[in-house]
């Protein structure tokens, strides 16, 4: 898949609308992870070097189509300025009538940051009139928000009907890293896909996509509990989706037919309380009973999964192996993620919890070949879908 690169655009003195993903985590009015802002820097640097006039638009949170101070992008402006090393002028309305004048007055290394596009219900409805209003002050559009590329919103898809559109450098790198994972001719094998997290619904498409293509699929997190139940194991009081047992059984049968090995935990960390000082034990899955809750993969499973990783040539990771946020249930995720970081395989990882976990365990993103900024977008891309935010960028 080849996209229209920003590097092909004529940028001198052009007014450029950049769709970024500034939906950063904020706690107690402080940004807790700057990854998405840092990843935007190469695109902004390239535009400034080529003397474009830049306005950034994005969403933050879910304000439900109306202004809400809690989700104002104004609180991102200082971090954006410091991280990108630019001057940021905040515009309190993403379709302000003043935008053309403000663009004309921009000084060297100064950019505009427009208010949250989701302060308008028309954004998520991909309203044509709203899209046209967003596009009106600009000459070009650059989409650098892979994390929202699976949404057909006004700022991700609608504006492309009114402006010549290009892929930002981050978007381009995401596609370049992940497109080969769906091409059996370019894929380095053995291929191992590791899926964790809570719900089977969010991962079923990826699992089915890679059955027959992957050599191994390793399952962890609460997702694994549903597979354990489907295999006849007692899961006690664990988080489990009983209504999805049929889907899990279908996946297991399909994998057997297509000779993809699906591994589920053989031993697990259990507790009867979810708290920082919870007492835990590591037991075989057949010993789970009563009020026990499965909250992490066990030590032997972590080592078995690690062994598979080290004999693989390509590893895709999306999701933690347990309730890693709490110390008693973090060891499986921590051990496996550190082993993936040491692997000689091509490693592609993504998902909000996955990124949060590598930061928590102080694992450098540079240890992996590619760290995706997309959660849902990465999942849908790996399901083989053509994302609506990427369609207008394809050559």
Residue pairs with C-beta under 8 A, 6 or more apart in sequence:
1 175
1 179
1 390
1 394
2 394
2 395
3 167
3 171
3 172
3 175
3 390
3 393
3 394
3 395
4 165
4 166
4 167
4 393
4 394
4 395
5 166
5 167
5 169
5 172
6 43
6 46
6 47
6 142
6 166
6 167
6 168
6 169
6 172
7 46
8 166
9 140
9 142
9 164
9 166
11 47
11 50
11 51
11 52
11 140
12 50
12 51
12 52
13 51
13 52
13 53
14 52
14 53
14 139
14 140
15 52
15 53
15 55
15 100
15 103
15 137
15 138
15 139
15 140
16 47
16 52
16 53
16 54
16 55
16 138
16 139
16 140
16 141
16 142
17 55
17 57
17 134
17 135
17 137
17 138
17 140
17 141
17 142
17 159
17 163
18 43
18 44
18 47
18 54
18 55
18 56
18 57
18 142
18 144
18 168
19 56
19 57
19 58
19 141
19 142
19 143
19 144
19 145
19 148
19 155
19 156
19 159
19 389
20 36
20 40
20 56
20 57
20 58
20 144
20 145
21 36
21 40
21 58
21 144
21 145
21 146
21 147
21 148
21 373
22 36
22 37
22 40
22 56
22 58
22 59
22 60
22 73
22 76
22 80
23 36
23 58
23 59
23 60
23 61
23 147
23 148
24 31
24 32
24 33
24 34
24 36
24 37
24 60
24 76
24 79
25 31
25 32
25 33
26 32
26 75
29 75
31 37
31 75
31 76
31 79
33 355
33 356
33 359
34 79
34 83
35 355
35 359
35 365
35 371
35 373
36 147
36 373
37 76
37 79
37 80
37 83
37 84
38 83
39 170
39 373
40 56
40 84
40 144
40 168
40 170
41 83
41 84
42 169
42 170
43 142
43 144
43 168
43 169
43 170
44 54
44 56
44 84
44 86
44 111
45 84
46 169
47 54
47 142
48 54
48 86
48 109
48 111
52 140
53 103
53 104
53 106
54 106
54 111
54 112
55 91
55 99
55 102
55 103
55 111
55 112
55 113
55 114
55 137
55 138
56 80
56 111
56 112
56 113
56 114
57 94
57 114
57 117
57 134
57 155
58 73
58 114
58 116
58 117
58 145
58 155
59 116
59 117
59 118
59 123
59 148
59 153
59 155
60 71
60 72
60 73
60 76
60 116
60 118
61 70
61 71
61 116
61 118
62 71
62 118
63 70
63 71
63 116
63 118
63 119
64 118
64 121
65 118
65 119
65 120
65 121
65 122
65 123
65 124
66 119
66 121
67 119
68 119
71 116
71 118
71 119
72 115
72 116
73 90
73 113
73 114
73 115
73 116
74 90
74 92
74 115
76 113
77 88
77 90
77 113
78 88
80 86
80 88
80 113
81 87
81 88
84 111
85 109
86 109
86 110
86 111
87 107
87 109
87 110
87 111
88 110
88 111
88 112
88 113
89 102
89 106
89 110
89 111
89 112
89 113
90 112
90 113
90 115
91 98
91 99
91 102
91 112
91 113
91 114
91 115
92 115
93 114
93 115
94 114
94 115
94 116
94 117
94 119
94 120
94 134
94 155
95 120
95 130
95 133
95 134
96 102
96 114
99 112
99 114
99 137
100 137
102 112
103 112
103 137
106 112
117 123
117 134
117 153
117 154
117 155
118 124
120 130
122 129
122 130
122 154
123 130
123 153
123 154
123 155
124 151
124 153
124 154
125 154
126 152
126 153
126 154
126 157
126 158
127 154
127 158
128 158
128 161
130 154
130 158
131 154
131 155
131 158
131 159
131 161
131 162
132 162
134 154
134 155
134 158
134 159
135 141
135 159
135 162
135 163
136 162
138 163
139 163
139 164
140 163
140 164
140 165
140 166
141 159
141 160
141 163
141 164
141 165
141 166
142 165
142 166
142 167
142 168
143 149
143 156
143 160
143 165
143 166
143 167
143 168
143 171
143 389
143 390
143 392
143 393
144 167
144 168
144 169
144 170
144 171
145 156
145 168
145 171
145 389
146 170
146 171
146 174
146 175
146 372
146 373
146 374
146 377
146 378
146 389
147 373
147 374
147 375
147 376
147 377
148 156
148 377
148 389
149 156
149 171
149 374
149 377
149 381
149 387
149 388
149 389
149 390
150 374
150 376
150 377
150 380
150 381
150 385
150 387
150 388
150 389
151 157
151 388
151 389
152 158
152 388
152 389
156 388
156 389
157 388
157 389
157 391
157 392
159 165
160 392
160 393
165 392
165 393
166 393
167 175
167 390
167 393
170 373
171 390
171 393
173 370
174 370
174 372
174 373
174 374
175 390
177 348
177 369
177 370
177 372
178 348
178 370
178 372
178 378
178 381
178 382
180 186
180 187
181 187
181 314
181 316
181 348
181 382
182 209
182 382
182 384
184 213
187 213
187 314
188 313
188 314
188 345
188 346
189 215
189 313
189 314
190 215
190 216
190 311
190 312
190 313
190 314
191 210
191 213
191 214
191 215
191 216
191 312
191 313
191 314
191 315
191 316
192 214
192 215
192 216
192 217
192 218
192 308
192 309
192 312
192 314
192 315
192 316
192 345
193 206
193 207
193 210
193 214
193 216
193 217
193 218
193 315
193 316
194 217
194 218
194 220
194 305
194 309
194 315
194 316
194 317
194 318
194 319
194 336
194 340
195 203
195 206
195 207
195 217
195 218
195 219
195 220
195 221
195 223
195 318
195 319
196 219
196 220
196 221
196 223
196 224
196 318
196 319
196 320
196 321
196 322
196 333
196 353
196 354
197 203
197 221
197 222
197 223
197 318
197 319
197 320
197 351
197 353
198 221
198 222
198 223
198 239
199 222
199 223
199 241
200 223
200 226
200 241
200 244
200 247
200 248
201 244
202 376
202 379
203 223
203 318
203 319
203 379
204 247
204 251
205 379
205 380
205 383
206 318
206 379
206 382
206 383
207 217
207 251
208 251
208 254
208 383
209 382
209 383
209 384
210 217
210 260
210 316
210 382
211 217
211 251
211 254
211 255
211 258
211 260
212 258
212 259
212 260
213 260
214 260
215 260
215 261
215 312
216 260
216 261
216 262
216 263
216 308
216 312
217 255
217 260
217 261
217 262
217 263
218 263
218 305
218 308
219 227
219 262
219 263
219 264
219 265
220 265
220 297
220 305
220 319
220 320
220 321
220 322
220 332
220 333
220 336
221 319
221 320
221 321
221 322
222 238
222 239
222 240
222 294
223 319
224 264
224 265
224 294
224 297
225 235
225 238
225 239
225 240
225 294
226 240
226 241
226 242
226 244
226 245
226 248
227 248
227 251
227 252
227 262
227 264
228 235
228 240
228 264
228 265
228 285
228 294
229 235
229 240
229 242
229 245
229 248
230 245
230 248
230 249
230 252
231 252
231 264
233 285
233 286
233 288
234 286
234 288
234 289
235 288
235 294
236 270
236 288
236 289
236 290
236 291
236 292
236 293
236 294
237 272
237 290
237 291
237 292
237 293
238 288
238 292
238 293
238 294
238 295
239 293
251 262
252 262
255 261
255 262
263 304
263 305
263 308
265 285
265 294
265 297
265 298
265 301
266 284
266 285
266 298
266 300
266 301
266 304
267 282
267 283
267 284
267 285
267 297
267 298
267 299
267 300
267 301
268 282
268 283
268 285
268 288
268 294
268 295
268 296
268 297
268 298
268 301
269 280
269 281
269 282
269 294
269 295
269 296
269 297
269 298
269 322
269 328
269 329
269 331
269 332
270 280
270 281
270 283
270 288
270 292
270 293
270 294
270 295
271 278
271 279
271 280
271 281
271 292
271 293
271 295
271 328
271 329
272 278
272 291
272 292
272 293
273 279
274 293
274 295
274 323
274 326
275 326
276 326
276 327
276 328
277 328
278 326
278 328
278 329
280 295
280 296
280 328
280 329
282 298
282 299
283 298
284 298
285 294
288 294
295 322
295 323
295 326
295 328
295 329
296 321
296 322
296 323
296 324
296 329
296 330
296 331
296 332
296 333
297 305
297 321
297 322
297 332
297 336
298 332
299 331
299 332
299 335
301 332
302 321
302 331
302 332
302 335
302 336
303 335
305 321
305 336
306 335
306 336
306 339
309 315
309 336
309 339
309 340
309 343
309 345
310 339
310 343
310 344
310 345
312 343
312 345
313 345
313 346
314 345
314 346
314 347
314 348
315 340
315 343
315 345
315 346
315 347
315 348
316 348
316 349
316 382
317 337
317 340
317 347
317 348
317 349
317 350
317 354
318 349
318 350
318 351
318 354
318 378
318 379
318 382
319 351
319 353
319 354
320 333
320 353
320 354
320 357
321 332
321 333
321 336
322 329
322 330
322 332
322 333
323 329
323 330
324 330
324 333
324 334
324 353
324 357
324 360
325 360
330 360
330 361
333 357
333 361
334 357
334 361
337 357
337 358
337 361
337 363
338 361
338 363
340 347
340 349
340 368
341 347
341 358
341 363
341 364
341 367
341 368
342 367
346 369
347 367
347 368
347 369
347 370
348 368
348 369
348 370
348 372
349 355
349 358
349 368
349 370
349 371
349 372
350 371
350 372
350 373
350 374
350 375
350 378
351 372
351 375
351 378
351 379
352 375
355 365
355 371
358 365
358 371
365 371
372 378
374 381
377 387
377 389
380 387
381 387
386 394
